[in-house]
Amino acid sequence: MTRTNPAGRPTVPPIDQRYAAALYRTHRDALAGARAAQRTLLNAGDGAKAQLDDIEAELTYLFVRDRSPGTVVELGALHGWSTTWILRALHDADADGRRGELHSYDLIDRATRTVPADLADGRWTFHHGDVRGNLRELPDDIGYLFIDAAHTAGFARWYLDRLFPLVPSGTPVSVHDVFHGRRPKPFSEGSVITSWLAEEGVPYFTASAARAPEDHARLMDVKRELGLDAAVRTPRRNPMIFFRMP
């Protein structure tokens, strides 16, 4: 959904409820297929466990699918649930003629045993270890950044100081576990990242039922309209935030 400004240069829409709803409608059929595949994966009994709730997983898929980035970086793969959603988005974006890759970083390698080979083959690189000691392994053309790792204030301060300066302006970023309640927990990753966004004047979007119940309800209405409302996993709070790198 890239547009051009009056000078003819590409522009990107703000990440907000309107943009999210438009992506649901634009990519409805592809998302329906991804949801069915993820439901099958979750029910296969091979150890896959879902960390993301449905809306935030779907929004991750939609933002990656629509942008078709050459490279996605994922901090925190755990059981591979977010990994498979991202890989499905990259797989579906192949039809646009650009083959994207995912680089995942985690202290444990559980995801390497749960991510299906057909999704991983030629598209996924797993880096086993602490990303803080492996910055030199990061690709230099990050087109989407997904963060769901240590939810501490210290880790947030690290990526603000060391990682964010490496990410191009305008790149979509998502950070998980920010809004389990109306406000982030004190002295948490969520409190650090939201304070930084406020200081930088960067807007963010969340479909957290606790933080933004009206936006959550509007997206649920869109999902019902499109026949995408049956739960893939038991719905909870959708605490993730989404924004573009300043």
C-alpha positions as CSV (number, residue, x, y, z in Angstrom):
1,M,0.0,0.0,0.0
2,T,2.9,2.3,-0.7
3,R,1.8,5.7,-2.2
4,T,3.6,8.7,-3.7
5,N,3.6,12.2,-2.5
6,P,3.2,15.3,-4.7
7,A,6.9,15.3,-5.5
8,G,6.6,11.7,-6.8
9,R,8.6,10.1,-3.9
10,P,7.3,7.0,-2.2
11,T,5.4,7.5,1.1
12,V,4.1,5.0,3.6
13,P,0.8,5.3,5.5
14,P,0.9,5.7,9.3
15,I,0.4,2.5,11.2
16,D,-3.0,3.0,12.8
17,Q,-6.4,1.4,13.0
18,R,-7.4,2.5,9.5
19,Y,-4.3,1.1,7.9
20,A,-4.7,-2.2,9.8
21,A,-8.3,-2.6,8.7
22,A,-7.4,-1.8,5.1
23,L,-4.7,-4.5,5.2
24,Y,-7.3,-7.1,6.5
25,R,-9.5,-6.3,3.5
26,T,-6.6,-6.2,0.9
27,H,-5.1,-9.5,2.0
28,R,-8.2,-11.2,3.2
29,D,-7.8,-14.4,1.2
30,A,-4.0,-14.8,1.9
31,L,-4.6,-14.2,5.6
32,A,-7.4,-16.8,5.6
33,G,-5.0,-19.4,4.2
34,A,-2.3,-18.4,6.7
35,R,-4.8,-18.7,9.6
36,A,-5.8,-22.2,8.5
37,A,-2.2,-23.3,8.2
38,Q,-1.3,-21.9,11.6
39,R,-4.3,-23.6,13.2
40,T,-3.2,-26.9,11.7
41,L,0.3,-26.3,13.0
42,L,-0.9,-25.5,16.5
43,N,-3.0,-28.6,16.6
44,A,-0.4,-30.9,15.2
45,G,1.0,-31.8,18.6
46,D,4.6,-31.4,17.6
47,G,5.4,-29.0,20.5
48,A,4.5,-25.7,18.8
49,K,3.1,-23.3,21.3
50,A,1.4,-19.9,20.5
51,Q,2.9,-16.8,22.2
52,L,1.1,-14.2,20.1
53,D,-2.7,-13.7,20.3
54,D,-4.6,-13.7,17.0
55,I,-4.9,-10.0,16.2
56,E,-1.2,-9.2,16.9
57,A,-0.1,-12.3,15.0
58,E,-2.4,-11.4,12.0
59,L,-1.1,-7.8,12.1
60,T,2.5,-9.0,12.0
61,Y,1.6,-11.2,9.0
62,L,-0.2,-8.3,7.3
63,F,2.5,-5.7,7.8
64,V,5.2,-8.0,6.6
65,R,3.0,-9.3,3.7
66,D,2.2,-5.8,2.6
67,R,5.7,-4.4,2.9
68,S,7.4,-7.5,1.3
69,P,10.8,-6.7,3.0
70,G,14.0,-8.2,1.8
71,T,15.0,-8.9,5.4
72,V,13.1,-9.4,8.7
73,V,14.9,-9.6,12.0
74,E,13.2,-11.4,14.9
75,L,14.5,-11.1,18.4
76,G,13.0,-13.9,20.4
77,A,11.7,-16.9,18.5
78,L,10.9,-19.2,21.5
79,H,8.7,-22.0,20.2
80,G,8.5,-20.5,16.7
81,W,4.9,-19.2,16.6
82,S,5.8,-15.7,15.6
83,T,8.5,-17.2,13.4
84,T,6.0,-19.2,11.3
85,W,3.6,-16.3,11.0
86,I,6.5,-14.1,9.6
87,L,7.7,-16.9,7.3
88,R,4.2,-17.4,5.9
89,A,4.0,-13.7,5.2
90,L,7.3,-13.8,3.4
91,H,6.3,-17.0,1.5
92,D,3.0,-15.3,0.4
93,A,4.9,-12.2,-0.6
94,D,7.1,-14.2,-3.0
95,A,4.3,-13.8,-5.5
96,D,5.2,-10.1,-5.7
97,G,8.6,-11.1,-7.1
98,R,10.7,-10.3,-4.0
99,R,12.0,-13.2,-1.9
100,G,12.5,-12.1,1.7
101,E,14.5,-13.7,4.4
102,L,14.1,-14.0,8.2
103,H,16.9,-13.9,10.7
104,S,15.8,-15.0,14.2
105,Y,17.9,-14.7,17.4
106,D,17.2,-16.6,20.6
107,L,19.0,-18.1,23.6
108,I,17.2,-21.4,23.1
109,D,16.8,-23.3,19.8
110,R,13.4,-24.8,20.3
111,A,12.1,-23.1,17.2
112,T,14.4,-25.1,15.0
113,R,12.4,-28.2,15.9
114,T,9.0,-26.7,15.4
115,V,9.2,-24.5,12.3
116,P,8.2,-26.6,9.2
117,A,10.9,-27.3,6.7
118,D,8.9,-26.0,3.8
119,L,8.7,-22.6,5.4
120,A,12.3,-22.5,6.6
121,D,14.0,-23.8,3.5
122,G,16.0,-21.0,1.8
123,R,14.2,-18.4,3.8
124,W,15.2,-18.7,7.5
125,T,18.4,-18.3,9.4
126,F,18.4,-19.1,13.1
127,H,21.1,-17.5,15.3
128,H,21.6,-19.4,18.5
129,G,22.7,-17.0,21.3
130,D,22.3,-13.6,22.8
131,V,21.9,-11.0,20.1
132,R,23.7,-8.5,22.3
133,G,26.9,-10.3,21.6
134,N,26.2,-10.9,18.0
135,L,25.4,-7.5,16.5
136,R,28.0,-8.1,13.8
137,E,25.8,-11.0,12.5
138,L,22.8,-8.6,12.0
139,P,22.0,-8.0,8.3
140,D,22.5,-4.4,7.2
141,D,19.2,-4.1,5.3
142,I,16.6,-4.6,8.0
143,G,13.1,-4.1,6.5
144,Y,11.1,-5.2,9.5
145,L,12.1,-5.6,13.1
146,F,10.2,-7.9,15.5
147,I,11.0,-7.8,19.2
148,D,9.8,-10.4,21.7
149,A,12.8,-11.3,23.9
150,A,13.8,-10.2,27.4
151,H,11.1,-7.9,28.7
152,T,13.4,-5.9,31.0
153,A,14.1,-2.3,31.1
154,G,17.8,-3.1,30.6
155,F,17.2,-5.0,27.4
156,A,15.0,-2.2,26.1
157,R,17.7,0.4,26.9
158,W,20.2,-1.8,25.0
159,Y,18.2,-2.0,21.8
160,L,17.4,1.7,21.9
161,D,21.1,2.6,22.2
162,R,22.7,-0.2,20.1
163,L,20.2,-1.7,17.7
164,F,17.8,1.1,16.7
165,P,20.5,3.3,15.2
166,L,21.2,0.4,12.7
167,V,17.5,0.3,11.5
168,P,16.6,2.6,8.6
169,S,14.1,5.3,9.2
170,G,10.5,4.3,8.3
171,T,11.1,0.6,9.0
172,P,8.1,-1.0,10.8
173,V,8.9,-2.3,14.3
174,S,6.8,-4.4,16.6
175,V,7.4,-4.9,20.4
176,H,5.5,-7.6,22.3
177,D,4.2,-7.6,25.9
178,V,3.8,-3.9,26.3
179,F,0.1,-3.4,27.2
180,H,-1.2,-6.3,29.3
181,G,-3.0,-3.6,31.2
182,R,-3.9,0.0,30.6
183,R,-0.3,1.1,31.2
184,P,3.0,-0.7,30.9
185,K,4.4,-2.2,34.1
186,P,6.8,0.1,36.0
187,F,10.5,-0.5,35.3
188,S,9.7,-2.8,32.4
189,E,10.6,-2.9,28.7
190,G,7.2,-1.5,27.9
191,S,7.7,1.6,30.1
192,V,11.1,2.3,28.5
193,I,10.0,1.9,24.9
194,T,6.8,4.0,25.3
195,S,8.7,6.7,27.1
196,W,11.2,6.8,24.2
197,L,8.5,6.9,21.6
198,A,6.9,9.8,23.5
199,E,10.2,11.7,23.7
200,E,10.8,11.1,20.0
201,G,7.3,12.1,19.0
202,V,6.7,8.7,17.3
203,P,3.1,7.5,17.3
204,Y,2.4,3.8,17.9
205,F,-0.6,1.5,17.3
206,T,-1.8,-1.2,19.6
207,A,-4.9,-3.5,19.4
208,S,-4.5,-4.3,23.1
209,A,-8.0,-4.8,24.6
210,A,-6.7,-3.3,27.9
211,R,-5.1,-0.2,26.4
212,A,-7.2,0.4,23.3
213,P,-10.5,-1.4,23.6
214,E,-12.2,0.7,20.8
215,D,-9.5,-0.2,18.3
216,H,-9.6,-3.8,19.4
217,A,-13.4,-3.9,18.9
218,R,-13.2,-2.2,15.5
219,L,-10.7,-4.8,14.2
220,M,-12.9,-7.6,15.6
221,D,-15.8,-6.1,13.6
222,V,-13.6,-6.2,10.5
223,K,-12.6,-9.8,11.2
224,R,-16.3,-10.8,11.6
225,E,-17.2,-8.9,8.4
226,L,-14.5,-10.9,6.5
227,G,-15.2,-14.2,8.1
228,L,-11.9,-14.3,10.0
229,D,-13.3,-14.1,13.5
230,A,-13.0,-17.8,14.5
231,A,-10.1,-18.0,17.0
232,V,-6.9,-19.7,15.9
233,R,-5.9,-19.7,19.5
234,T,-7.8,-18.6,22.7
235,P,-7.9,-14.8,22.4
236,R,-6.3,-12.8,25.2
237,R,-5.0,-9.3,25.4
238,N,-2.9,-8.6,22.2
239,P,-0.4,-6.4,24.1
240,M,1.9,-5.7,21.1
241,I,2.7,-2.2,19.8
242,F,3.6,-1.3,16.2
243,F,5.4,1.8,14.9
244,R,7.8,3.1,12.3
245,M,11.4,3.8,13.1
246,P,11.9,7.6,13.2
